[in-house]
Amino acid sequence: MSAIDVLRNITTGTITTMLLKKGIRRCWMAGPMPLGFSGRRVVGPAFTLRFVPAREDLATPESWAKPISTRSAIEAMPEGCIVVADAMGIVGAGIFGDILCQRMVKRGVAALVTDGALRDKRGVLATGLPVWCAGVAAPASVNQLTFVGWNEPIGCGGCAVFPDDVIVADDDGAVVIPAALVDFVAEEGAEHERLETWLVEEVEKGAALPGLYPPNEENRKRYEAWKQRR
């Protein structure tokens, strides 16, 4: 099973804990939360988009037809990617609406994550594209933002995101895993999830937390025996 497949069964909460072991604290993006659904987890390589503040000579409806545009960026998105859009936390303009999201679906994009806002909420939800965003706004992106490029390092929700970092998003938000740490997080995270499964069973039986969570030597042996029986 690939690391990506393993990560589909690991919560973002567990992932932040595994990254903390490597000294990485800025991995959970502040702002992006699920839009209109819950209970789903998506995993995929990051495809980044970057917006800067609106400049009146550039941020115009005419810019949508230029080579450097969100429309052109969508045509460069590979199947299975998770689009991460740096909107600088600006939520007064929607960076994408239903038509662009529908095109992402047709290109096989796995999800969209942004610290900005979307527009056309009902239409976006109808596309079925999983979206994590910071809000909904009716004005178009050019009211407050200028699109400047794609597939380059960005900041989103307080996190540095590089192309091909791995994004995991679920009900608790979205996290970024540096590409070099994906295998570590998958392996350690899977073990952590197994341990927490056992811990939940013990708590349900009435076990007290001291010495259990985290497990002392005695409970660690009990956990290892439990694993052998599975």
MIGUVEX-733174 format. One record per residue: residue in three letters; x, y, z of N, C-alpha, C, O, CB in turn. Coordinates in steps of 0.1 Angstrom, whole numbers, padded with zeros to 4 digits, always signed. Each point is the difference from the previous one (the first is absolute). Glycine has a CB too. Layout:
MIGUVEX-733174
alaXYZXYZXYZXYZXYZ;...
***
This chain:
MIGUVEX-733174
met+0009-0012+0000-0009+0012+0000+0009+0012+0000+0009+0001+0008-0028-0013+0004;ser+0016+0022-0021+0008+0012+0000-0003+0009+0012-0010-0001+0007+0010+0000-0032;ala+0010+0010+0027-0002+0010+0011-0012+0008-0002-0007+0003+0010+0032-0002-0007;ile-0029+0003-0015-0012+0008-0002-0012-0008+0004-0009+0005+0006+0020+0006-0025;asp-0012-0024+0016-0011-0009+0004-0001-0001+0015-0011+0000+0006+0013-0012-0027;val+0010+0011+0028+0000-0001+0014-0005+0013+0006-0008-0001+0010+0027-0015-0011;leu-0016+0027-0004-0004+0013+0005-0015+0002-0001-0005+0008+0008+0027+0001-0014;arg-0029-0016-0002-0014+0001-0001-0007-0004+0013-0012+0003+0002+0014-0007-0027;asn+0005-0004+0033-0006-0005+0012+0006+0006+0013-0001-0005+0011-0003-0016-0023;ile+0011+0033+0010+0007+0007+0011-0006+0013+0001-0001+0008-0010+0022-0021+0007;thr-0026+0017+0015-0006+0013+0002+0010+0011-0001+0012-0002+0003-0029-0009+0011;thr+0012+0023-0017+0009+0012+0000+0005+0002+0014+0011+0005+0002-0024+0005-0021;gly+0006-0013+0030+0004+0002+0013+0013-0009+0003+0009+0005+0006-0033+0000+0001;thr+0023-0017-0011+0012-0009+0001+0012+0005-0008+0011-0001+0005-0027-0018-0001;ile+0013+0024-0016+0011+0005-0008+0007+0011+0006+0012+0001+0000-0025-0008-0020;thr+0006+0017+0026+0006+0011+0007+0009-0005+0011+0011+0006+0003-0030+0009-0009;thr+0015-0025+0013+0008-0006+0011+0013-0007-0006+0010+0002+0006-0031-0005+0008;met+0020-0004-0025+0011-0006-0005+0010+0010-0005+0012-0001+0001-0026-0019-0008;leu+0009+0031+0001+0009+0010-0005+0007+0008+0012+0011+0005-0002-0025-0003-0019;leu+0007-0001+0032+0005+0006+0012+0013-0007+0004+0009+0006+0005-0032+0002+0002;lys+0023-0022-0009+0012-0008+0004+0012+0005-0008+0011-0002+0004-0026-0017+0001;lys+0013+0024-0017+0010+0005-0009+0003+0015+0002+0007+0006-0008-0012-0024-0008;gly-0002+0024+0026+0002+0014+0003-0008+0010-0009+0002+0012+0000+0020-0018+0007;ile-0032+0000-0015-0008+0008-0009-0013+0004+0007-0008-0009+0003+0019-0002-0023;arg-0014+0023+0023-0012+0005+0007-0009+0007-0010-0013-0001+0002+0026+0003+0019;arg-0008+0004-0031-0009+0007-0010-0003-0009-0011+0005+0001-0011+0005+0021+0017;cys-0020-0031-0004-0004-0009-0010-0015+0000-0002-0005-0005-0010+0024-0009+0015;trp-0027+0019+0005-0015+0001-0002-0003+0014-0005+0004+0010+0007-0007-0027+0012;met-0005+0018-0030-0003+0012-0006-0012+0007+0007-0011-0005+0001+0020-0003-0023;ala-0006+0020+0028-0011+0007+0007-0009+0007-0010+0005+0007-0009+0010-0003+0029;gly-0028-0007-0020-0009+0006-0009-0008-0011-0008-0012+0000+0001+0027+0020-0002;pro-0008-0028-0007-0008-0010-0008-0007-0010+0008+0006-0007+0008+0011+0010-0026;met-0030-0004+0016-0009-0010+0006-0009-0006-0010-0003+0007-0010+0005+0005+0033;pro-0008-0024-0021-0008-0006-0010-0013+0009-0003-0006+0006+0009+0014-0029-0001;leu-0011+0023-0021-0011+0008-0005-0011-0010-0003+0000-0006-0010+0015+0025+0001;gly-0025-0019+0018-0013-0007-0004+0001-0015+0001-0010-0007-0005+0006+0025-0009;phe+0013-0024+0021+0000-0015+0001+0009-0004+0012+0008+0009+0005-0012-0012-0030;ser+0004-0009+0029+0008-0005+0011+0003-0015-0002-0007-0006-0008-0002+0024+0024;gly+0018-0023-0008+0003-0014+0000+0008-0005-0012+0002-0012-0001-0023+0010+0012;arg+0027+0011-0019+0008-0004-0011+0015+0004+0003+0002+0010+0006-0022-0008-0022;arg+0029-0010+0011+0014+0004+0001+0006-0002-0014-0002-0010-0007+0004+0003+0032;val+0006+0017-0029+0007+0000-0013+0015+0001+0002+0004+0007+0010-0025+0003-0021;val+0028-0016+0002+0015+0000+0001+0005+0002-0014-0005-0006-0010+0005-0009+0031;gly+0010+0023-0023+0006+0002-0013+0011+0010+0000+0002+0007+0010-0024-0013-0020;pro+0030+0006-0001+0011+0010-0001-0006+0014-0002-0010+0002-0007+0025-0020-0003;ala-0007+0027+0015-0005+0014-0001+0003+0006-0014+0011-0002-0006-0007+0005+0030;phe-0014+0004-0030+0002+0008-0011-0004+0014+0004-0011+0003+0003+0006-0022-0020;thr+0015+0028+0017-0002+0013+0007-0004+0011-0010+0004+0000-0011+0013-0007+0028;leu-0025+0016-0011-0004+0012-0007+0003+0012+0009-0001-0001+0012-0017-0011-0025;arg+0022+0024+0007+0003+0011+0008-0007+0013-0005+0000+0004-0012+0022-0014+0016;phe-0029+0016+0006-0006+0013-0003+0008+0011+0009+0006-0003+0010-0029-0008-0014;val+0023+0023-0001+0005+0011+0007-0011+0011+0001-0010-0002-0006+0035-0003-0002;pro-0023+0016+0016-0010+0010+0000-0004+0006-0013+0009+0000-0009-0001+0005+0032;ala-0020-0002-0025-0005+0006-0013+0008+0012-0004+0002+0010+0008-0025-0019-0003;arg+0027+0010-0017+0005+0012-0006-0008+0003-0012-0003-0008-0009+0027+0004+0017;glu-0029+0017-0008-0012+0003-0008+0003-0002-0015-0009-0002-0008+0003+0018+0025;asp+0019-0014-0021+0003-0002-0015+0001-0015-0004+0000-0003-0012+0011+0025+0013;leu-0010-0031+0009+0001-0014-0003-0012-0008+0004-0004-0010-0007+0028+0013+0010;ala-0030+0000+0008-0012-0007+0005-0012+0005-0006-0008+0007+0006+0019-0011+0016;thr-0014-0001-0034-0011+0004-0008-0007-0013-0006+0007-0010-0001+0003+0033-0005;pro-0023-0022+0002-0006-0011-0006+0007-0005-0013+0000-0012-0004-0021+0020+0013;glu+0028+0002-0016+0008-0004-0012+0012-0009+0003+0004-0007-0008-0011+0029-0002;ser+0011-0022+0023+0012-0008+0004-0003-0015-0001+0009-0008-0001-0001+0027+0015;trp-0021-0022-0013-0004-0014+0000+0004-0007-0014+0000-0012+0000-0019+0017+0016;ala+0021+0003-0026+0003-0006-0014+0015+0000-0002+0004-0004-0011-0026+0012+0003;lys+0030-0003+0017+0014+0001-0002+0007-0014+0003-0005-0008+0006+0004+0033+0000;pro+0014-0026-0012+0007-0013+0003+0002-0003+0015-0001-0011+0004+0012+0015-0026;ile-0008+0006+0030+0001-0001+0014-0014+0002+0006-0003+0012+0003+0028-0005-0003;ser-0032-0017+0002-0014+0001+0005-0004-0013+0007+0007-0010-0002-0013+0026-0017;thr-0004-0015+0027-0005-0012+0007-0004-0010-0011+0000-0012+0003-0007+0025+0018;arg+0001-0009-0032-0004-0009-0010+0011-0008-0006-0001-0012-0002-0017+0028-0004;ser+0030-0009+0003+0011-0007-0005+0006-0010+0011+0004-0011-0003+0001+0031-0012;ala-0005-0016+0027+0005-0008+0011-0008-0013+0001+0006-0011+0002+0002+0032+0010;ile-0021-0020-0013-0008-0012+0001+0004-0010-0011+0000-0012+0003-0019+0025+0007;glu+0022-0009-0022+0004-0009-0010+0014-0006+0002+0003-0010-0007-0017+0023-0009;ala+0021-0009+0026+0013-0006+0003-0001-0009+0012+0010-0006+0004+0001+0026-0013;met-0023-0021+0015-0002-0008+0012+0000-0015-0003-0008-0004-0008-0005+0023+0019;pro+0022-0027-0005+0001-0014-0003-0011-0008+0008-0005+0005+0011+0029-0003-0015;glu-0028-0013-0001-0010-0008+0006+0005-0004+0014+0011-0004+0002-0020-0005-0024;gly+0000+0009+0032+0003-0004+0013+0006+0010+0009+0002-0002+0012+0001-0020-0021;cys+0000+0034+0004+0006+0010+0008-0010+0007+0009-0012-0001-0002+0029+0005-0016;ile-0012+0002+0029-0008+0009+0008+0005+0014-0002+0011+0003+0002-0015-0021+0016;val-0005+0026-0023+0003+0014-0003+0001+0008+0014-0010+0000+0007-0001-0001-0030;val+0022+0008+0025+0001+0008+0012+0002+0015-0005+0010+0003-0006+0000-0023+0020;ala-0020+0028-0011+0000+0014-0004+0003+0010+0011-0007+0000+0010-0009-0007-0028;asp+0027+0014+0016+0004+0011+0009-0008+0013-0003+0003+0007-0010+0020-0018+0013;ala-0033+0013+0005-0008+0013-0002+0002+0010+0012-0007+0009+0001-0010-0023-0014;met+0028+0011+0020+0004+0009+0011-0010+0002+0011+0000+0010+0007+0014+0002-0024;gly-0023-0021+0018-0011+0001+0010-0011+0010-0003-0008+0003+0008+0025-0009+0008;ile-0017+0011-0029-0010+0010-0004-0013-0008-0003+0000-0009-0008+0018+0025-0001;val-0029-0012+0016-0013-0007-0002-0011+0009-0005-0011-0004+0000+0018-0011+0018;gly-0003+0026-0024-0010+0009-0005-0002-0001-0015-0008+0007-0006+0014+0008+0023;ala+0001-0025-0023-0002-0003-0014+0002-0015-0003+0009-0006+0007-0001+0029-0013;gly-0016-0029-0002+0001-0014-0003+0010-0003-0011-0002+0005-0011-0022-0008+0019;ile+0033-0006-0005+0011-0002-0010-0005-0010-0011+0005+0001-0011+0012+0003+0029;phe-0027-0012-0015-0005-0010-0009-0015-0001+0001-0005+0002+0011+0026-0015-0011;gly-0028+0010-0011-0014-0002+0001-0003-0014-0006+0009-0008-0002-0014+0032+0000;asp-0008-0026-0002-0004-0013-0004+0006-0005-0013+0003-0012-0001-0024+0016+0013;ile+0022+0005-0022+0005-0004-0013+0015-0005+0001+0003-0010-0005-0019+0026-0006;leu+0024-0008+0018+0014-0004+0002+0002-0013+0008+0008-0008-0003-0002+0032+0001;cys-0014-0025+0012+0000-0012+0008-0004-0013-0008+0005-0011+0002-0010+0025+0019;gln-0005-0012-0029-0005-0011-0009+0011-0004-0009+0002-0012-0003-0025+0020+0004;arg+0031+0001-0006+0011-0003-0009+0011-0008+0008+0006-0009-0006-0011+0030-0009;met+0007-0017+0027+0010-0008+0008-0005-0014+0002+0008-0009-0001-0002+0030+0013;val-0019-0023-0010-0005-0014+0001+0003-0007-0013+0004-0012+0001-0022+0020+0015;lys+0015-0002-0027+0003-0007-0013+0014-0003-0002+0003-0010-0007-0022+0022-0002;arg+0028-0005+0015+0015-0003-0001+0004-0010+0011+0012-0003+0000-0009+0026-0010;gly-0012-0027+0018+0004-0010+0010+0007+0006+0013+0006-0008+0007-0004-0008-0026;val-0004+0029+0021+0005+0006+0013-0006-0007+0012-0012-0001+0000+0016+0023-0012;ala+0004-0025+0022-0006-0007+0012-0007+0009+0009-0009-0004+0007+0028-0012-0009;ala-0014+0029+0003-0006+0009+0010+0006+0014-0002+0010+0002-0007-0014-0021+0023;leu-0003+0029-0010+0005+0014+0000+0001+0004+0014-0009-0001+0008-0001+0006-0031;val+0021+0001+0027+0003+0005+0013+0004+0015-0001+0010+0003-0008-0004-0026+0017;thr-0012+0032-0002+0004+0014-0001-0003+0007+0013-0009-0003+0007+0006+0003-0031;asp+0012+0010+0028-0003+0009+0011-0009+0012-0004-0001+0009+0008+0023-0017+0003;gly-0027+0007-0023-0009+0011-0005-0014-0006-0001-0004-0009+0007+0023+0019-0020;ala-0027-0003+0005-0014-0003-0001-0004-0005-0014+0008+0002-0010-0013+0015+0027;leu-0006-0024-0018-0006-0004-0013-0013+0007-0002-0006+0006+0009+0017-0028-0008;arg-0016+0023-0013-0013+0005-0004-0008-0011-0006+0005-0011-0003+0005+0035+0000;asp-0023-0021+0000-0009-0009-0006-0001-0013+0008+0002-0011-0005+0004+0020-0017;lys-0008-0008+0035+0001-0011+0009-0009-0012-0004+0005-0011-0001-0001+0027+0019;arg-0016-0013-0021-0009-0011-0004+0005-0008-0012+0000-0012-0001-0020+0025+0010;gly+0025-0005-0019+0005-0006-0012+0013-0008+0002+0002-0011-0005-0012+0029-0008;val+0019-0012+0022+0012-0007+0003-0003-0013+0007+0006-0011-0003+0006+0033+0006;leu-0021-0022+0006-0004-0013+0007-0006-0010-0010+0003-0012+0002-0007+0025+0019;ala-0003-0008-0031-0006-0009-0010+0011-0007-0008-0003-0011-0006-0017+0025+0005;thr+0032-0008+0000+0010-0006-0008+0006-0013+0006+0005-0008-0006+0001+0031-0003;gly-0007-0024+0023+0005-0011+0007+0015+0002+0003+0006-0010+0006-0023-0004-0017;leu+0023+0025+0007+0014+0002+0004+0002+0002+0015-0007+0009+0005+0011+0001-0028;pro+0004-0018+0030+0002+0003+0014+0007+0013+0002+0011+0002-0007-0010-0027+0011;val-0006+0034+0004+0006+0013+0002+0002+0003+0015-0009-0003+0008-0002+0011-0030;trp+0023-0003+0024+0003+0006+0014+0003+0015-0003+0009+0003-0007+0000-0025+0017;cys-0017+0031-0003+0002+0014-0003-0003+0007+0013-0004-0005+0010-0002+0003-0034;ala+0009+0016+0024-0002+0008+0012-0013+0008+0000-0003+0007+0009+0027-0006-0008;gly-0033-0003-0012-0012+0007+0000-0006+0000-0014+0005-0006-0009+0003+0020+0028;val-0019-0007-0020-0007+0002-0013-0002+0015-0003-0004+0007+0010-0008-0030-0007;ala+0014+0027-0015-0002+0014-0003-0005+0001-0015+0005-0007-0008+0014+0014+0025;ala-0028+0003-0019-0005+0002-0013+0009+0007-0010+0000-0004-0012-0022+0004+0023;pro+0030+0010-0007+0008+0007-0009+0011-0009-0007+0004-0010+0007-0008+0030+0006;ala+0007-0018-0025+0010-0007-0007+0014+0003+0005+0002+0010+0007-0016-0010-0027;ser+0024-0009+0018+0013+0001+0005+0007+0014-0003+0007+0005+0009-0005-0030-0011;val-0005+0030-0010+0007+0012-0004-0004+0013+0008+0006+0010-0001-0004-0020-0021;asn-0013+0008+0030-0003+0011+0009+0010+0003+0011+0002+0011+0004-0026-0017-0008;gln+0031-0005+0008+0010+0002+0010+0013-0007-0002+0010+0002+0008-0029+0001+0007;leu+0021-0011-0026+0011-0008-0002+0005+0000-0014-0008+0002-0009+0001-0016+0028;thr+0020+0012-0021+0006-0002-0013+0007-0013-0001+0008-0004+0009-0005+0029-0011;phe-0007-0033-0008+0006-0013-0001+0013+0001-0007+0001+0007-0011-0023-0018+0010;val+0033+0005+0006+0013+0002-0005+0008-0013-0004+0010+0002-0007-0009+0019+0020;gly-0006-0032-0010+0008-0012-0004-0004-0013+0007-0008+0000+0009+0026+0015-0014;trp-0012-0026+0000-0003-0013+0006+0012-0009+0000+0010+0003-0006-0033-0001-0003;asn+0022-0012+0018+0010-0010+0002+0014+0006+0004+0010-0003-0006-0022-0011-0011;glu+0011+0023+0027+0012+0005+0006-0003+0001+0015-0011-0002+0005+0017+0016-0025;pro+0004-0012+0029-0002+0000+0014-0010+0011+0004+0001+0011-0005+0022-0020+0009;ile-0032+0006+0005-0009+0010+0005-0002-0001+0015+0006-0009+0007-0018+0008-0029;gly+0005+0010+0028-0004-0001+0014-0016-0001+0000-0006+0008-0007+0026+0006+0015;cys-0025-0023-0001-0015-0001+0001-0003-0004+0015+0004-0009+0005-0006+0001-0029;gly-0006+0017+0029-0005-0002+0014+0012-0001+0010-0001-0007+0010-0018-0005-0019;gly+0029+0020+0006+0012+0000+0009+0010-0011-0002+0009-0001+0008-0024+0012+0008;cys+0013-0019-0026+0010-0011-0003+0007+0002-0013-0006+0006-0010-0009-0021+0023;ala+0027+0012-0014+0007-0001-0013-0004-0013-0007+0000-0010+0006+0020+0024+0003;val-0023-0012-0022-0004-0011-0008+0008+0000-0013+0000+0010-0007-0024-0010+0017;phe+0031-0011-0012+0007-0002-0013-0006-0009-0009-0007-0010+0005+0028+0015+0007;pro-0020-0003-0025-0006-0010-0009+0005-0014+0003+0012-0003+0003-0013+0020-0021;asp-0009-0027+0018+0003-0014+0002+0001-0003+0015+0003-0012+0003+0008+0011-0025;asp-0011+0011+0031-0003-0004+0014-0013-0008+0000-0008+0002-0009+0020+0019+0019;val-0015-0029+0000-0012-0007+0001-0010+0006+0009+0003+0004+0011+0009-0025-0016;ile-0024+0023+0000-0011+0006+0008-0010-0010+0005-0003-0009-0008+0006+0030-0006;val-0006-0021+0026-0011-0008+0006-0010+0009+0006+0003+0009+0008+0013-0028-0004;ala-0029+0017-0008-0011+0009+0005-0011-0009+0005-0005-0009-0007+0012+0028-0009;asp-0013-0015+0027-0012-0007+0005-0008+0010+0008+0001+0012-0002+0011-0034+0003;asp-0021+0017+0008-0009+0008+0008+0007+0011+0008-0006+0010+0004-0010-0029-0004;asp+0029+0016+0004+0007+0009+0009+0008+0010-0008+0008+0008+0006-0007-0026+0011;gly-0002+0018-0030+0008+0010-0008+0010-0007-0009-0002-0012-0004-0001+0029+0021;ala+0013-0009-0021+0010-0005-0010+0014+0001+0006+0003+0010+0006-0018-0004-0025;val+0023-0016+0016+0014+0000+0005+0009-0002-0012-0004-0007-0010-0002-0001+0033;val+0018+0013-0022+0010-0002-0011+0012-0009+0006+0005+0003+0011-0011+0020-0022;ile+0009-0033+0004+0011-0009+0003+0012+0003-0010-0002-0002-0012-0014-0016+0022;pro+0027+0023-0005+0012+0001-0009+0003-0013-0007-0001-0011+0006+0010+0029+0009;ala-0006-0017-0028+0001-0012-0008+0011-0009+0006-0002-0013-0001-0004+0026-0019;ala+0016-0008+0026+0010-0009+0005-0004-0008+0013+0007-0009+0004+0010+0025-0013;leu-0028-0012+0015-0005-0006+0012-0012-0009-0002-0006-0005+0010+0015+0024+0002;val-0014-0021-0024-0012-0007-0003+0001-0014+0005-0010-0005+0007+0006+0020-0027;asp+0014-0022+0017+0002-0014+0004+0000-0001+0015-0006-0009+0006+0018+0003-0027;phe-0005+0015+0028+0001-0001+0015-0014+0002+0006-0004-0007+0009+0028+0016-0010;val-0031+0001-0004-0013+0003+0006-0010-0011-0003-0008-0003+0009+0012+0027-0013;ala-0003-0030-0008-0009-0012-0003+0003-0011+0010-0009-0006+0006+0008+0013-0030;glu+0013-0011+0025+0004-0011+0009-0003+0002+0014-0007-0008+0007+0025+0002-0023;glu-0013+0018+0022-0002+0003+0014-0015+0003+0003-0005-0004+0010+0028+0013-0009;gly-0030-0003-0011-0014+0004+0002-0009-0013+0001-0009+0000+0007+0014+0022-0019;ala-0002-0031+0003-0007-0013+0000+0001-0007+0014-0010-0005+0005+0013+0003-0030;glu+0009+0002+0030+0002-0006+0014-0007+0008+0010-0006-0006+0010+0028-0003-0017;his-0022+0022+0006-0007+0008+0010-0015-0002+0000-0006+0000+0010+0024+0017-0013;glu-0023-0019-0009-0015-0003-0001-0003-0013+0006-0011-0001+0006+0010+0015-0027;arg+0009-0024+0019-0002-0013+0006+0000+0001+0015-0009-0005+0007+0020-0006-0026;leu-0001+0019+0025+0000+0002+0014-0012+0007+0005-0006-0004+0010+0031+0005-0011;glu-0030+0009-0006-0012+0007+0005-0012-0009-0001-0010+0002+0008+0021+0020-0016;thr-0012-0031-0002-0011-0009+0000-0001-0008+0012-0010-0002+0006+0012+0001-0031;trp+0010-0004+0030+0000-0008+0012-0003+0009+0012-0007-0005+0009+0025-0010-0019;leu-0013+0027+0010-0003+0009+0012-0015+0003+0001-0005+0000+0011+0028+0010-0014;val-0029-0008-0008-0015+0002+0000-0007-0012+0006-0009+0001+0008+0011+0014-0028;glu+0002-0027+0016-0006-0012+0005+0002-0001+0016-0009-0004+0007+0013-0008-0029;glu+0008+0016+0026+0003-0001+0015-0008+0011+0007-0006-0003+0011+0029-0005-0016;val-0025+0019+0000-0008+0011+0006-0014-0004+0001-0007+0002+0010+0023+0015-0018;glu-0021-0023-0003-0014-0005+0000-0003-0011+0010-0011-0001+0005+0010+0006-0029;lys+0012-0012+0028-0001-0010+0011+0000+0006+0014-0002-0007+0009+0013-0010-0025;gly-0007+0030+0016+0000+0007+0013+0014+0002+0005+0001+0005+0012-0022-0015-0007;ala+0031+0008-0013+0014+0002+0005+0002+0015+0003-0004+0009-0008+0012-0029-0005;ala+0000+0023+0023+0004+0014+0003+0012+0004-0009+0007-0008-0005-0015+0005+0029;leu+0009+0016-0026+0010+0005-0009+0014+0000+0005+0009-0003-0008-0026+0017-0001;pro+0020-0011+0022+0014-0001+0004+0007-0013-0002-0006-0011+0004+0000+0028+0013;gly+0017-0018-0024+0007-0012-0003-0005-0007-0013+0006-0009-0005-0003+0007+0029;leu-0015+0007-0028-0005-0006-0013+0002+0009-0012+0004-0005-0011-0022-0006+0025;tyr+0017+0024-0012+0001+0009-0011+0009+0012+0004-0006+0010+0006-0017-0017-0015;pro+0036+0007+0007+0007-0010-0008+0002-0013+0008+0000+0001+0013+0011+0017-0026;pro-0009-0029+0007+0001-0013+0007+0013-0002+0007+0011+0003-0005-0026-0013-0012;asn+0015+0006+0030+0012-0004+0007+0005-0013-0005-0006-0006-0009-0002+0019+0029;glu+0018-0018-0014+0006-0013-0004-0010-0011+0000+0000-0008-0009+0023+0016+0017;glu-0030-0009+0003-0010-0011+0001-0010+0000-0011-0003-0010-0006+0006+0010+0031;asn-0009+0012-0027-0010+0002-0010+0006-0002-0015-0007-0004-0009-0007+0019+0025;arg+0026-0011-0017+0006-0002-0013+0001-0015-0004-0002-0003-0011+0015+0025+0015;lys-0009-0030+0006+0000-0014-0002-0014-0006-0003-0001-0008-0009+0021+0007+0024;arg-0030+0006-0008-0014-0004-0003-0004+0004-0015-0006-0008-0007+0000+0010+0032;tyr+0011+0010-0029-0003+0004-0013+0007-0009-0011-0006-0004-0010+0003+0028+0019;glu+0015-0027-0006+0008-0009-0010-0007-0013-0001+0000-0006-0010+0021+0018+0016;ala-0026-0018+0006-0007-0012-0001-0013+0001-0007-0003-0010-0008+0013+0004+0030;trp-0017+0017-0021-0012+0002-0007+0003+0000-0015-0008-0005-0008-0002+0019+0027;lys+0021-0007-0023+0003+0000-0015+0003-0014-0005-0004-0003-0011+0014+0026+0014;gln-0004-0031+0005+0003-0014-0005-0012-0008-0002-0001-0009-0008+0022+0010+0021;arg-0032+0002-0006-0013-0007-0001-0008+0004-0012-0009-0007-0004+0009+0004+0029;arg+0003+0015-0030-0008+0005-0011+0004-0006-0014-0006+0003-0010+0004+0018+0023;
***
